[in-house]
Amino acid sequence: MRLSGPEGDELDCTTIVVGRSASQSGCIVVGHNEDDANRLVVRHHIVKAGEHPAATRLRDGTLLYREPHTSLELPVPEDTLAYDWTELVGQDFADSFLNSEGVSICCDSAAGTREEQPELERGGIGHFLPQLVAEQAHSAREGVLLAGRLIEAFGYCDARIITIADQHEAWVLQIPGGHAWLAERVPDDAVIVLPNYFISRQVDLANTDRFLASADLETHAIQREWYGPTEAEPFDFKRAYGPPQINASPLSTSRQQTGLFLLTGQEFPLDNMPFSCAPQHLVSLDDIMACLRCVAPHGQSTRQALEMSGSFHKNVAQTTMRPISVWTTQESSVTELRSHTLGPQSVTIWRASGIPDELPYTPWYPLAMMEIAPGYPDPYTAGDPDYLDMSSAFWTFRLFVTAVDSDYAKRIAEVQTAVLPLEKQAMAVDKFLQNMRVDTDTSRETIARLLTACGEGLGMEALSICRELLRQWQTNSERTPFRE
């Protein structure tokens, strides 16, 4: 949802996309920091094909999706795919998905739009749009077109940016609100850094390999006098639909500048950011994780924040422009979508279950989990926003990063010594697993079970290490390290 209030500066997410020719692994990679500050928990689910856990069942047995912020009711599709669902309980519009066809979906708020009074059907569609895409899309392009039809039919209730990717293509779907939409494909040889404003610039709607859009996207902007067709410059989506004060906001421009510099080595002026650019070297998994972990905006220092008492990440937000890794990051993920590998090994989702510079990324293999249907370990499915429960992985990691943040200069060294080595171990395990092949001695089911077991084991090991460090810090301190 659109955010406001004194703490809204840290509530908006950051997404990175690396094209397959720009990545060291040769696959499309999507990185995402989910930043929210409401009272919430993160829970993970594997939803089987044909199941609808978020639907409302009427007395006659009819299933409906009821939009939480509008009066719109949507029919539930009859045939749906299995999918991995990252649910943010207590925060609408923030869930992410990966379906059994390898289509990945994550969302970012758009901080503003010129479309302040859109035409909507019963308040419009919103929260359930990405879920409907996850349930039905067999490719990223199909997902974009499906989302476009739903937006045109009902109107979208807010401004939103949704990244939809598969092993062949990644698209950035930008929704100003109402019935207009634009999706731009990320070039294979480029990277993008998406903060919280529209990033598409010059648009050629005749090039459907690169752009997909509502038919009246340009004419609507002309009618609203956001764009003049007599201008010498071609249609610029960001300038037409994005408010000037949002387009120039350092809360977004600094993140985009920082991310592009870290990933490509190129420094762009804050007032002229590109949609994408080619990196000077192939981008590695470590590069993407380092970018998502970045606590210092380009050209700025965290020295003052380290010298202040209280939460390090909150201090950074007060003393610099808005960084990429912030105190409101509830989960960070890096999704590798491989076209050169088939079956359960084709997708790895690396997750850090909180502020990523204070936690390890460990791999999960949702396609394998869908094939053998075990679901996530109980701690990763549990959690209540109103009840602090140490059996919940979310609450354990939340308390852990709060403890680190309260004494960052000292405890981050302990984290790097005790926690981050697990990440290196996990990368070695993942490399071994990617080299496995189905043959006479190794069945597809065997590989799926091994992937699932390794993902679960590494995730539980991360939880165990953080619990032990928390216990040590609490034992050695006269005051609890958990208070924010």
C-alpha positions in Angstrom: 0.0 0.0 0.0 1.0 3.6 -0.3 2.9 4.6 2.8 2.9 7.7 4.9 3.9 8.8 8.4 7.2 9.6 10.1 8.7 6.1 9.6 7.5 5.6 6.0 11.0 6.4 4.5 12.2 2.9 5.5 9.0 0.9 4.6 9.5 0.5 0.9 11.2 -2.4 -0.7 14.2 -2.8 -3.1 14.4 -5.2 -6.0 17.4 -6.2 -8.2 17.2 -8.1 -11.5 20.2 -9.5 -13.3 19.7 -10.7 -16.9 21.0 -14.2 -17.7 23.8 -12.9 -20.0 24.9 -10.5 -17.2 25.1 -13.1 -14.4 28.0 -15.2 -13.6 25.8 -18.3 -13.3 24.2 -17.7 -16.7 20.7 -17.5 -15.2 18.2 -14.8 -14.4 18.5 -13.6 -10.8 16.0 -11.6 -8.8 17.0 -10.1 -5.5 14.5 -8.6 -3.2 14.4 -6.9 0.2 10.9 -6.9 1.7 10.7 -3.8 3.9 7.7 -3.3 6.2 7.3 -1.9 9.7 3.8 -2.9 10.6 3.2 -5.5 13.3 3.6 -8.6 11.2 5.2 -12.0 10.8 6.6 -13.9 7.8 5.3 -17.4 7.2 6.3 -19.8 4.4 3.9 -22.3 2.7 3.8 -24.8 -0.1 0.3 -24.6 -1.6 -0.7 -27.7 -3.6 -2.3 -27.5 -7.1 -6.0 -26.8 -6.7 -5.8 -25.5 -3.2 -6.9 -22.0 -2.2 -6.0 -21.3 1.5 -6.6 -17.5 1.1 -10.1 -17.9 -0.4 -13.4 -17.2 1.4 -16.0 -20.1 1.1 -19.6 -19.0 0.9 -22.5 -21.1 2.3 -23.2 -22.6 -1.1 -19.5 -23.7 -1.4 -18.5 -21.0 -3.8 -14.9 -19.8 -3.3 -14.1 -16.1 -3.6 -11.1 -13.8 -3.2 -12.2 -10.8 -1.2 -9.9 -7.8 -1.6 -9.0 -6.5 1.9 -9.1 -2.8 1.1 -11.9 -2.7 -1.5 -15.4 -4.3 -2.0 -14.2 -6.3 -5.0 -14.9 -10.0 -5.0 -13.0 -12.2 -7.5 -13.8 -15.7 -8.6 -11.2 -18.3 -7.7 -9.8 -20.1 -10.8 -10.9 -23.7 -11.2 -7.5 -25.1 -12.1 -4.5 -23.7 -10.3 -0.8 -24.5 -10.1 1.1 -25.4 -7.0 3.1 -22.5 -5.6 5.5 -21.4 -2.9 4.0 -18.6 -0.9 5.9 -16.1 1.3 3.1 -14.7 3.4 3.4 -11.5 5.4 0.7 -11.7 8.0 -0.3 -8.2 9.0 0.9 -6.5 5.8 -1.2 -6.6 2.6 0.4 -6.2 -0.9 3.7 -7.7 0.3 3.5 -11.4 -0.4 5.8 -13.1 -2.9 5.4 -16.3 -4.9 7.1 -18.9 -7.0 4.9 -21.4 -8.9 5.5 -24.9 -10.1 6.3 -23.5 -13.6 9.1 -21.5 -12.2 7.4 -18.1 -12.4 8.6 -15.8 -9.7 6.6 -12.8 -8.4 7.6 -10.0 -5.9 6.1 -6.6 -5.3 7.3 -3.1 -4.5 5.2 0.0 -3.6 5.4 2.9 -5.9 5.8 6.0 -3.7 3.6 8.1 -5.8 1.6 8.5 -9.0 -0.1 11.3 -11.0 -3.2 9.0 -11.2 -4.8 10.3 -8.0 -8.4 9.6 -8.9 -8.4 6.4 -11.0 -11.5 4.7 -12.4 -12.1 1.5 -10.4 -14.6 -1.4 -10.4 -15.8 -1.7 -6.8 -12.6 -0.2 -5.5 -10.3 -2.2 -7.8 -8.0 -5.2 -7.6 -4.9 -5.1 -5.4 -3.7 -7.6 -2.9 -4.8 -10.7 -4.8 -3.3 -9.7 -8.2 0.1 -11.4 -7.7 -1.6 -14.5 -6.2 -3.9 -14.9 -9.3 -0.8 -14.7 -11.5 1.0 -17.3 -9.4 -1.9 -19.6 -9.6 -2.2 -19.5 -13.4 0.9 -18.2 -15.2 3.1 -20.7 -17.1 5.6 -18.1 -18.1 6.6 -14.6 -17.0 5.1 -13.1 -20.2 1.9 -14.9 -19.7 1.8 -13.6 -16.1 2.3 -10.0 -17.3 -0.5 -10.4 -19.8 -2.8 -12.0 -17.3 -2.1 -9.2 -14.8 -2.8 -6.6 -17.5 -6.2 -8.1 -18.3 -7.2 -8.0 -14.6 -6.0 -4.4 -14.3 -7.9 -3.3 -17.3 -11.0 -5.2 -16.1 -11.1 -3.9 -12.6 -8.6 -1.1 -12.2 -5.8 -1.3 -9.7 -6.4 0.3 -6.3 -3.0 1.9 -5.8 0.4 2.4 -7.4 2.5 -0.7 -7.5 5.5 -2.3 -9.2 5.5 -6.1 -9.7 8.6 -8.1 -10.9 7.5 -11.2 -12.8 10.3 -13.5 -13.9 11.0 -17.0 -15.2 14.1 -18.8 -16.5 13.9 -17.0 -19.8 12.6 -13.5 -19.2 12.2 -10.9 -16.4 9.6 -8.2 -16.6 9.0 -5.1 -14.5 5.2 -4.4 -14.4 4.5 -0.8 -13.4 1.0 0.2 -12.4 0.1 3.9 -11.9 -3.4 3.0 -10.6 -6.6 2.6 -12.5 -6.6 0.8 -15.8 -3.2 1.8 -17.1 -0.1 -0.4 -16.9 3.3 -0.9 -18.5 5.7 -3.8 -18.4 9.3 -3.6 -19.6 11.5 -6.6 -20.1 14.9 -6.6 -18.5 17.6 -7.0 -21.3 19.5 -10.2 -21.1 22.8 -8.4 -20.8 21.8 -5.8 -18.2 20.9 -5.3 -14.6 18.2 -3.1 -13.0 17.8 -1.7 -9.5 14.2 -0.9 -8.6 13.6 1.4 -5.6 10.0 2.8 -5.2 9.3 4.8 -8.3 8.6 4.0 -11.9 11.9 3.4 -13.7 10.9 2.9 -17.4 12.0 5.9 -19.5 11.6 6.0 -23.3 8.9 3.5 -24.4 8.4 2.0 -27.8 5.0 0.3 -27.6 5.4 -1.2 -31.0 8.3 -3.3 -29.7 6.4 -6.0 -28.0 9.5 -8.0 -27.4 10.6 -5.3 -24.9 7.3 -3.6 -23.9 3.8 -4.7 -23.1 1.2 -2.2 -22.0 -2.5 -1.1 -21.9 -3.6 0.1 -25.3 -4.3 3.6 -24.1 -1.2 4.2 -22.0 0.1 7.1 -24.1 -3.3 8.6 -25.1 -4.4 8.6 -21.4 -1.3 10.6 -20.5 -2.0 13.0 -23.3 -5.7 13.4 -22.2 -4.6 14.1 -18.6 -2.0 16.6 -19.9 0.9 14.7 -18.4 2.6 14.4 -21.8 2.5 16.5 -25.0 2.7 14.5 -28.3 4.3 17.6 -30.0 7.4 17.4 -27.7 10.7 16.6 -29.5 11.4 13.8 -27.0 9.6 10.4 -27.2 7.1 9.2 -24.7 8.8 9.0 -21.3 6.8 6.8 -18.9 8.5 7.9 -15.7 8.1 11.6 -16.5 4.5 11.1 -17.7 3.1 9.0 -14.8 5.5 9.7 -12.0 5.2 12.9 -9.9 8.3 15.1 -10.2 8.8 15.2 -6.5 8.8 11.4 -6.3 11.1 11.0 -9.4 13.6 13.3 -7.7 13.3 11.9 -4.1 16.6 10.8 -2.7 14.8 8.1 -0.8 14.7 6.2 -4.1 17.4 7.9 -6.3 20.1 7.2 -3.8 19.3 3.5 -3.6 19.2 3.1 -7.4 22.5 5.0 -7.7 24.1 2.9 -5.0 22.9 -0.4 -6.4 23.9 0.3 -9.9 27.3 1.4 -8.8 27.8 -1.8 -6.7 26.7 -4.1 -9.5 28.0 -2.3 -12.6 30.8 0.0 -11.4 29.1 2.9 -13.1 28.0 6.1 -11.3 24.9 7.7 -12.6 23.6 11.2 -11.6 20.7 11.2 -9.2 18.6 13.1 -11.6 19.1 10.9 -14.7 18.8 7.2 -13.8 18.4 4.6 -16.6 16.0 1.7 -16.6 18.9 -0.7 -16.9 22.6 -0.8 -17.7 25.2 -3.4 -18.7 27.7 -4.4 -15.9 31.4 -4.1 -16.5 31.8 -7.7 -15.3 29.5 -10.7 -14.8 27.5 -10.3 -11.7 27.9 -13.0 -9.1 25.6 -14.3 -6.4 27.9 -12.7 -3.8 27.6 -9.4 -5.6 23.9 -9.4 -5.4 23.9 -10.4 -1.7 26.4 -7.7 -1.0 24.2 -5.1 -2.7 21.1 -6.2 -0.7 23.2 -6.0 2.5 24.5 -2.5 1.7 24.1 -0.1 4.7 26.0 2.9 3.3 24.5 4.9 0.4 27.0 5.6 -2.4 29.5 8.2 -1.2 28.3 8.3 2.4 29.7 6.9 5.7 28.1 5.1 8.6 30.8 6.3 11.1 28.4 8.6 12.8 25.7 5.9 13.1 28.2 3.5 14.7 29.1 6.1 17.3 25.5 6.7 18.3 23.6 4.6 20.9 20.5 2.6 20.0 19.6 0.8 16.8 22.4 1.0 14.2 20.1 0.8 11.2 17.8 3.4 12.6 20.8 5.7 13.2 22.0 5.1 9.6 18.6 6.2 8.3 18.9 9.4 10.4 22.4 10.3 9.3 22.5 9.3 5.6 20.3 9.1 2.6 18.1 6.0 2.6 20.3 2.8 2.3 19.3 -0.5 0.8 19.5 -2.7 3.9 17.3 -1.1 6.6 15.8 -1.8 10.0 12.4 -2.7 8.5 13.8 -5.4 6.2 11.6 -8.4 7.2 13.2 -10.8 4.7 15.8 -10.7 1.9 15.8 -13.2 -0.9 17.8 -14.0 -4.0 16.1 -16.2 -6.6 18.1 -18.0 -9.2 16.1 -19.1 -12.3 18.0 -21.5 -14.4 17.3 -22.2 -18.1 20.1 -24.7 -18.4 18.8 -27.0 -15.7 15.4 -28.7 -15.7 13.2 -30.0 -12.9 13.6 -29.5 -9.1 17.1 -28.0 -9.4 16.1 -25.2 -11.8 15.2 -22.7 -9.0 17.1 -21.9 -5.8 15.7 -19.2 -3.4 18.4 -17.9 -1.0 16.7 -16.3 2.0 18.0 -14.3 4.9 15.0 -14.1 7.4 15.5 -10.5 8.5 18.1 -7.7 8.1 20.5 -9.4 5.6 23.8 -7.8 6.7 23.1 -9.5 10.1 22.0 -13.0 8.9 23.2 -15.7 6.6 21.4 -16.5 3.3 20.5 -20.2 3.1 19.1 -22.0 0.0 15.5 -23.4 -0.3 14.3 -25.5 -3.2 10.6 -24.9 -3.7 10.1 -26.9 -6.9 11.6 -30.0 -5.1 9.3 -29.4 -2.1 6.3 -29.2 -4.5 7.2 -32.5 -6.0 7.4 -34.4 -2.7 5.0 -32.1 -0.8 6.6 -32.0 2.6 6.1 -28.3 3.3 8.4 -26.1 5.3 9.7 -27.0 8.7 7.3 -26.0 11.5 9.3 -23.0 12.8 9.1 -21.4 9.3 5.3 -21.8 9.0 4.5 -20.5 12.5 4.1 -17.0 13.9 1.6 -14.6 15.2 2.1 -10.8 14.9 0.6 -10.3 18.4 2.5 -13.1 20.2 6.3 -13.4 20.6 7.0 -17.1 20.2 10.5 -18.4 20.2 9.4 -21.6 18.4 8.7 -19.3 15.4 11.7 -18.8 13.1 10.5 -15.3 12.3 10.4 -14.2 15.9 13.8 -15.8 16.6 15.5 -14.0 13.7 13.7 -10.8 14.6 15.0 -10.9 18.1 18.4 -11.8 16.9 18.8 -8.9 14.5 17.4 -6.5 17.2 20.1 -7.7 19.5 22.8 -7.3 16.9 21.5 -3.8 16.0 21.6 -2.6 19.6 25.4 -3.2 19.8 26.3 -3.4 16.2 30.0 -2.5 16.3 30.7 -5.4 18.7 28.2 -8.0 17.7 28.5 -7.8 13.9 32.0 -9.3 14.3 30.5 -12.2 16.2 27.9 -12.6 13.4 30.6 -12.7 10.8 32.6 -15.3 12.7 29.7 -17.6 13.9 26.9 -17.1 11.4 28.2 -16.1 8.0 30.4 -19.2 7.5 27.2 -21.2 7.2 26.4 -19.2 4.0 29.7 -20.3 2.4 29.0 -23.9 3.4 25.5 -23.6 1.8 27.0 -22.3 -1.4 29.2 -25.4 -1.6 26.3 -27.7 -1.0 24.2 -25.9 -3.6 27.0 -26.2 -6.2 27.2 -30.0 -5.5 23.4 -30.3 -5.8 23.3 -28.5 -9.1 25.8 -30.9 -10.6 23.6 -34.0 -9.8 21.8 -35.6 -12.8 19.1 -38.1 -13.2 20.6 -41.5 -14.3 20.1 -45.2 -13.7 21.2 -44.8 -10.1 19.7 -41.5 -9.2 16.0 -40.8 -9.8 14.3 -37.4 -10.0 12.5 -38.1 -6.8 15.8 -38.9 -5.1 17.2 -35.5 -6.2 14.1 -33.7 -5.1 14.2 -35.3 -1.6 17.9 -34.5 -1.3 17.3 -30.9 -2.3 14.5 -30.6 0.2 16.5 -32.2 3.0 19.5 -29.9 2.4 17.4 -26.8 2.3 15.6 -27.7 5.5 18.8 -28.7 7.2 20.6 -25.5 6.4 17.6 -23.4 7.3 17.3 -25.1 10.7 21.1 -24.8 11.3 20.8 -21.0 10.8 18.0 -20.9 13.3 20.0 -23.0 15.8 23.1 -20.8 15.5 21.1 -17.6 16.0 19.3 -19.1 19.0 22.6 -20.0 20.7 24.1 -16.6 20.2 20.9 -15.0 21.6 21.2 -17.2 24.6 24.9 -16.2 25.1 24.2 -12.5 24.8 21.2 -12.7 27.2 23.3 -14.7 29.7 26.2 -12.2 29.6 24.1 -9.1 29.8 22.4 -7.5 32.7 19.7 -6.1 30.4 17.8 -7.8 27.7 19.2 -7.2 24.2 15.8 -7.6 22.6 14.2 -4.2 23.3 13.8 -1.9 20.3 
